Amino acid sequence: MTTNTRLIEDSIDNFRNLQVPEDFRDCWADIASRHGFSSFTYVGVQIGRDRLSEIVGHKRIPVYLTTVDPRWEEEYVLSAFFGSDPVVREALAHPIPIVSLDLIKHQVLAESSRLVMNRAHDFSLSKVLTIPVHAFGGEIGIMSLYSSESEEEFYRCVSAFQHTLHVLAIHFHTVVQDVLGEPDSMLQKVPLTARELECLHWTAKGKTAWEIGRIIRISDRTVHHHVMSAFEKLRVVNKTHAVAKAVSLGLAAP
């Protein structure tokens, strides 16, 4: 048995002994460090559709684990970067690992997406290996590993370890969802109307009420009415919180 195979088996065995979020966070922080990465973020959710209402939402409370700078977390949420983050978009669309620097080099990014990447760079978080996990039953996990090393060293770690990390991320996601993914049927049944969902969708894309009105051919006052109604149903007090909650529930796409 090779050293790498033994490492994978030992890590998977260790996952089964983890019980609380702090244990899962510390375990993956150790794995990230041993493979040349300075920090990580994991988000896992199980999306489902209510058979009677046809409302799409998550069947479990989203699990969020991270060791990144809290200031980046705060800015990411308050600035609604998830709606423009090109790495997140790729992770939701495709099940293969994503190298952030390759996206920058090989894709023409929108100005909003480039802003996200530039701000990530300011926090030394621009060199990222992101591993999507698309599982059966609507389960989705996004594991992002950040490097503070040189670009050359980052690519060396990606080349050497991405397959090992991919296997470990899949097993990690499965255990996290089993242990930490608590059911939340109330959030699954948020009764948003088609217009409210449409307005939240465009709000998540960064559009103003006036722009949304032009797109869906209603007045900006009516857009505001639908957004405020969605606030009440989602039990939130501002647009940022509403979009963040709608995206986490699967009610609006980033």
N, C-alpha and C positions, 0 to 999 in steps of 0.2 A: 504494500500500500504506500503511495507517495505521500510526502509531507503535506501537500496541498489537499489531497483527499482526506487525510486525517484531520486537518484543520477544519474543513467543511463539516465533517461528521461530528467533531467535538462541539463546534459552534451550534449546530442544529440540536444536538442533545442538550446543550446549555439553554437554548430558547425555551425548551419545555419546562424548565425550572423557574422561569420568570413569572412574577405575579402582579407587580405594580408598575405604573408608568416609569418611575425612576429607575427600576431595574432594567427595563427595556431600553431606556435612553442610555444608561451607562454601558450596557452590553454593546450596543451598536457604536457608541463613541469609541470604545476600545477596538472594535473591528475596523472602524474607519482609520483610526490612528495607526494600527498595525499595517495598513495597506497604503499609507502615505497621504491620508486626507486629514485636514485639521478639524473639520466640523461636519455636521450633517443635519438634514431636516427630513422627517418622514410624515406624510399625510396619508391616512387610509380611511376609506369610506365604502359602504355597501349601498349601491343605488338600487331602488326597486320601484315598482308601480302598483298602486292600490287597485285591485281588480274591480272594485265597485265604482270608485270615483274616477279612476283613470289618472289620478294625480301622481306625478312623478316626485319622488323624494328619497331620502336615505332611510334604509331600514335599520341602521345602527348609527349611534352618535359618532361623528368623525373623530378619529384618533390622531393627535398631533404631538410629535416628539421632536425636539431640536436642541442643538448646542450652539447655535449661531448667536451673534451679538443681538441682545434684546432691542437695541435701537433700530436694527434693520427690520426685525419683526414688526415693530411699531410703525415704521415708515411704510413698509410693504402693505400693511392692512389699511392704514389711514389714507394712503395714496391710491388704494384699489389697484395695485400693480398686477394682481392676479388676472385682471381683464386684458392686460397687454403683454404679459410675460410669455415670450415665444417658447421657452422651455416647457412651461406648463401646457401650452397648446399642443406641442409635439407629443408630450407624455400622454395626454388624454386621447390623442388620435392614433398613436402607434405604440406597440408593445416592446420596441427595441431600445436599448440604451442610447442616450443622447449626450453628446459632448458639446457643451455650450459654445466653446470657441469655434467649433465647426459651423454652428448655426450663424455666428457672426460673419465668418469668412465666406460661406457658401450661399447665404440667403440674403435677399434684399429686405431688410426689416423696416417696418413702419416707424415713424418718428416716436410714437408712444412706446413701441417695443424696444427701440434703441435707448430710450430714456431709462427703462428698467435695467437694461444691461449696463448702462453707464453708472447708474447709482449702485448696482451690485459691485461694480469695479471699485467704487469709492470705499466700499466696506470690505474690500479684498475677497469678494465672493463671486468673481466673474469666471473663475476656472472651476466648472462644475461637471461632474459625471452624474447624470440623472437616469435612474432605472425605473421605468414604469412597470407595474404589475397589473395585468388585466386578467382577472380570475373569473371563474364561472359564478353565476348568480348575481352579477352586477358589481362584484367587488373590484375596487380600483385602489391601488397604492402607488405613491410616488416617493421614491427614495432619492434624495439629492445629496451628493458628497462633494464638499468644497475643499479646494486645495489652496494653500497659502504659499506654495513653492513656486519656482520658476515655471514658465510655460513648458520648457523641455522636460523638467521633472514631472510635471502634471501629465504630459502625454506618455511618459514612461510608465507611470503608475496605471494609467488607463489601459495601456497595451498589456501590461503584465497581469492586472488583477480584475479587469471588468467582468470576465466570465465567472470568476469565483464570487465576486460581489453580486452578480446577477442571480446566481443560484441561492446565495444566502439571503438576498432581499426577498425572493419569492417565499422561502420558508419563514422568514421573519414576519412578513406580512400575514401569512396564514395564522401563525401563532398569536400575533397581536390582535387580529380580528376575533379569534376565538376567546381570548382572555379579556381584552379591554373593550371590544366592540359591543357596547351595551345596546339593547333594543330601545327604540324611541318612536313608538307608533304615533304619538301626538304630532311630532314634526313631519311625519310621513304624510299627514292629511291636511296640510295647510290649504284652505280652499281658495286659492287665487283664481281669478277669472282669466280668460284668454287675453284680454286687453292689459290686465295688470302684469301678467307674465311677459307680454310683449314689451311693455314699458320698462320692466326690470331688465329684460334682455338687452335692450339698447342702452339703458343706464350702465349696465355692466361693461358695455363697450366704450364708455366714457362720453356718451352723447348727452347734450343738454336737453331740457324740456322742449325748447324751440326746435332743435334739430330732430328730436324724436317725433314731434308733431308733423314736421315736414315729411319725414320718412313714412309714417303710417297714416298721414292725411287726417289728422285731428288737430284741434287747437292746443297750444301749449298749456292753457288753463285746464283742459280735459286731461292732458298728460299728468299735470300736477295732481289732479283729483285721483287718478288711478294709482299714482305712486304713493300718495298719502294713505289711500285705502290699503295698499299692500303693506305699508308700515304698520298699520294697526293689526292686520292679520298675522304678520310676522313677529309682532311684539318688539319692534325696534323704534328708535327715535331719530335716526338720520339716514341719509342715503348710503353712506359708506357701510354702515352696519347692515342695512337692508340688502345691499348687493352681496356683501360677504356671506350673509346667512342664506340668501337665495342660491348662490353658487354652491355652498357647502351642502345644501339640500338637493342639489340637482335640478332646481327650478329655473335657474338661469345659467347659461354657459359663459365661461370667461372668454 
